[in-house]
Amino acid sequence: MFETDPYLDRDMIMGRGSTDELPEVSPTYVAFSTLALVILTVFTNVMFNLYIKPSVDGVDQPARIQRVPLVNPADQQFE
């Protein structure tokens, strides 16, 4: 049976005891990844609004709005 140090395990979990370093991420990689995610988001939103939403909600018919002229309440006569 072998004995383990609980503080050593905690240090390994917290990353203080690891000797492996994470690779550096270049700024151009971050920029291209961000641009790709923005383009993908716009593309999926357009595809959703063009194909999925109309099939679920049905085709929206424009509602006819009846326009009436505004009337000043001071000009109205009391009946």
N, C-alpha and C positions, 0 to 999 in steps of 0.2 A: 504494500500500500504506500502511496506517495502523498506527500503533503503539499498543498498549494497555498500561496500567499494571497489572501483576499485583496490586499492593496495592489498587488501586481496585476491581478485580473481587472480591477477597476481602472488602472492606468492603461492597460491594453484596450479596454472598451472605450475609454475617453480619447484614445489616440496619442497619449503622451508616451507610451512605450513602443510605438511602432517605428520601425526604421525605414519603412517604405514611404517615399514621398509621392504625392500626386503629381501627375504630369502637368506642366504649364499649359494653359489654354491661351492661344494667341488672340489678340484683339480682332484680327480679321476673321477668325473662325466664329467669334461671338457675333460680329457684325453680320456675316453671311447667314448664320443660324437665325438671328433675329429677323432679317429680311425674309428668309424662307418661311418662317412661322407667320409673319404678317401676310405674305402672299397666299399662303395656305388658308389662313383664316378668312381673307376676303373671298377667295375662290369657293370655300365651303359655304359661306353666307350667301353668295350669289346663287349657288346651286340649290341651296335650301329654299330660298325665296322663289326661284323659278320652277322647281319641280316638286318638292315635297310639300310645301305649305299649300299650294293650290289644290293638290290632290286630297289633302286632309280637310281644309277649310271650305273648299269649293271656290268657284270663280267669283270674285267680288264684283258685284254690280254697283256702279256708281249711283249713289242716292241723289235724287233730284231735290235740290234745295229751292224752296220758294222764297224769293226775295221780296221783302216789303219795305217801303220807304220808312225812314225813321220819322217819328212825330215828336215835336217838342211838347212836353206835358203842359206848358203854360198856354199853348195855342188851342188846346182841346176845350170844347165847351161842355159844361156839365149838363147832363140831361136828367 
